Amino acid sequence: MPQSRKSTRNRLIAAALELFASKGITETTTKAVAERAGVNEVTLFRHFGSKQGLLLAVLEDVAVFTRLGKGAIAQAGKADNPTETLRNYANLRLQMLERVPELVRSLIGEAGQYSPENRQALGRGLQALNCYIASDLDKLLGSEQLASHFPTASLLNSLLLGYFLVELTSEGHDLWQGREQFLDSVAQLFITGAISQSRIRDAIAQSQFSDAIPLGSAQGKHAPPKNAPISDLPAPLVHTILQRAKRKGRNEYAWVYVLFSAGLSPQEIVTLERSNAIGETDRHLLQINIGAVRQVPLSHWILGKRYGSPTNNPLTQWLKNRKDDRAALFLNEQEQPLEIADLQETWELLTEGLLTPQGQPPAIEQARQTWCIEMLSKGIEIEDLSILSGMTVEQLQPYAQRAREKTAIEQATRLDRSSS
């Protein structure tokens, strides 16, 4: 996409967000948005097709859910104890919502008129918000004070949104005695009250995918059992899965390629947008904007076999053949943005009849495990892999152990060959 067109699109989205927040969605016209962005109305329709298309783009823009939280960590982190820290953070999040009451009111009040695409976009935006809250909680409180994983963030986010909507839409209720009581209750609930550490850990254990999967997501019948050991997939099996994906279609081939070449979680895969793919002459990067925000380079060599180059690989081929104007990087068979359930269903089709050395069907999270272990086997330092993967050094220790095992096997094999 040319830079000028990208800039115009971003200006239109920013203008729409400002007007939606100040006037509401219904009262905002496409003409007003175009004037605010400094373009003509025809340009708006060329980019988005209609007002609904513009709303879809605004909802899919992660910034609409995350820009409200800038500075929240610094302000909340000044408290003397975990309970007060969480209370301050919750209060700041509510203050952020109070800056755009008309936007929230319009989103809720007009939700019944949304197309399925817009409702899905709103859902993805809320998921992205949960990821950022989880990251904030981890930085503020750390794993010792609160297991700030996605389930915890989801619950906190739901409580804050619920409170704000009740206050925004009703009067005369007796649900709580003012905001201060509500904030005190929330802080005590998470830090010292009914939500114990064991319950939070149990909720986390139910999430079978990665660091960014909310409760209630499609888990798939091939998800491994709790506490399953780290288990990478052998090269022949990986290449078979990739070849099956290639035969199925460019879209499937592209996201399966990304799974094995960048080590992303399923949630990160489905939230990628076209603008997150950064193609350069000597490398291809993906910008990850949920959870651990980072850039990850695509590996064009996967377990000894080359899959294209920075400028010509399964992902670039998919993008070059796209005929639609959707922002999502990957689509499902209905040409809608890819969802977790679509990802899991296709994975099960691609791996049907295949078994790992342990005699189990390949699980989708094993693609990430395979990537991590391959990177370590190639010689990357565990601290550097922590940056690329978004995982902590402690989380990566089992991967490092498996990489050492594979290295030892290779050395033993070479010694045996040299002796013959």
URNOR-V28145 format. One record per pair of residues at least 24 apart in sequence whose C-alpha atoms are under 6 Angstrom apart, sorted by the first residue. I is the first residue (numbers start at 1). J is the second residue. Records with the same first field share a line. If there is no record, write none. Layout:
BEGIN
I=J + J
END
This chain:
BEGIN
11=37
12=37
13=58
20=103
21=100 + 102 + 103
24=102 + 103 + 106
25=106
56=118
59=121 + 122
60=121
62=125
65=129
68=96
83=187
86=187
87=183 + 187
128=290
130=154
131=290 + 291
132=291
150=212 + 214
151=214 + 215
210=265
212=267
213=267
218=341
222=363
223=363
232=366 + 369 + 370
233=370
235=303
250=318
251=318
254=314 + 315
259=367
260=367 + 371
261=298 + 299
262=298
263=368 + 371
270=338 + 339
272=329
273=327 + 328 + 329
274=327 + 328 + 329
282=310
283=310
284=310
292=390
296=388
373=399 + 403
377=403
END
